Amino acid sequence: MNRHTPIIDTHCHLYYDDFQQDWDQMLGRAEEAGVTGMIVVGADAASSRDAVLLAERYPTMYCTVGIHPHDAAGVDEAAIAALAELARSTPKCVAIGEIGLDFYRDRSPRDQQDRVFRRFLQLSRELDKPVVIHDRDAHEETLQAIRQEGVTRGVMHCFSGDVAFARRCLEQGLYLSIPGTVTYPSNQQLRDVVATTPMERLLLETDCPYLSPVPHRGKRNEPAYTRITAEKVAEIKGLSPDDVARITTMNAGKLFGIPLWDSSTRIAYRIRNSLYLNITNRCSNRCSFCAKFDEFTVKGHNLLLDHEPGFEEVMAAIGHPEDIDEVVFCGFGESLLRLELVKQVAAALKQRGYRIRINSDGQANLAHGRTILPELAGLVDSISISLNAPDAVTYARLCNTPFGEAGFEAICDFLREAPRHIPEVTATAVTVPGIDIEACRRLALSLGVGFRVREYAEVG
């Protein structure tokens, strides 16, 4: 991971004595690992005050205030009011927590845990702050309280449920926070949760000094080890550690308001070992499942252009990358609407020896009023066409094409013709609920091209 890629440890307890002997060295290791943000989480009145003091002292630290369910017994309204005032005392208090239910140890009576938890959920709404939830052996009761109190902004800290429970938490609007336990050989359940959860809904944490990842298991945990968790998540998701760092930093910014994500618009942007080019936000179609109608980010990159870049600007954005497998024309728009620019940039990049791929909706012949495939011969090594439907009626409904029935026929013709000019041609379909993916596959194969399934919940 590039040490300058920001990454946030969204849950740590740095006020413990465990850190006093090597405090400065611990912070230095965090900086070296690229951990440029830490949320120090309060667990009772005293630690909440300590968290606030640390956040006010160190620019890289933020804080939360709350009372852990272990200490719920005897908590009265005065104690809650005092923490509310503490939360108001600094803009660096980004959430209410750690709060929740713990039916594993039952150190406080369950009815008292529920009472205090609900009161803090109410407080989070009063203060307009997200919540940091502790849930151990109390999945149903925790989610029920969150729903009944109308809370939709928060994170399930050290997520410990299965895939089905994860889905329900996501439906409630919550993020899932992944600790170092994802590296434990026995914890396949958490790895399954990571594999099936969109990256845009995951956060990273240490919960230090607890839950050190492998190979430090059994020793004190610390913020620098967030990097190890990021590397494991990257392995599970088929991404690079930089991708995971960037996306989870963006997620923490959205949930907690921590301004470490680089939100500048990208013309050239990296995902895994590919360099993508974002040259237009215009599209031929208006697909109902397109993520840009919610926001213009892909894997932590902002793709909302304020103008369409020209050749010199695109080449400057590309620079001279040495460790990429391919250059891909694919932003939040249809690149082939800018056909002349695509040809110009592709020609320049081919001279440098780069492999070129285009992701397209296959409508370019209709858009330009001519067959454009011969113009890509020798410039493009691979093209992926969004087929998305097995017939014209389904395609029109799903993709809202302005070309009517001709739109679907044009895609089929494009796919049929493309192998004559481009070495590798693939039709793709998104797993939108109700779409017959196997029918799409059969159609693609009948047209003489490859086929790939794209997950509905994953963009990029």
Secondary structure, 3 states (H helix, E strand, C coil): CCCCCCEEEEEECCCCHHHCCCHHHHHHHHHHCCEEEEEEECCCHHHHHHHHHHHHHCCCEEEEECCCHHHCCCCCHHHHHHHHHHHHCCCCEEEEEEEEEECCCCCCCHHHHHHHHHHHHHHHHHHCCCEEEEEECCHHHHHHHHHHCCCCCEEECCCCCCHHHHHHHHHCCCEEEECHHHHCCCCHHHHHHHHHCCHHHEEECCCECCCCCCCCCCCCCCHHHHHHHHHHHHHHHCCCHHHHHHHHHHHHHHHHCCCCCCCCECCEEEECCEEEECCCCCCCCCCCCCHHHCCCEECCEECCCCCCCCHHHHHHHHCCCCCCCEEEECCCCCHHHHHHHHHHHHHHHHHCCCCEEEEECCCHHHHHCCCCHHHHCCCCCEEEEECCCCCHHHHHHHHCCCCCHHHHHHHHHHHHHHHHCCCEEEEEEECCCCCCHHHHHHHHHHCCCEEEEECCCCCC
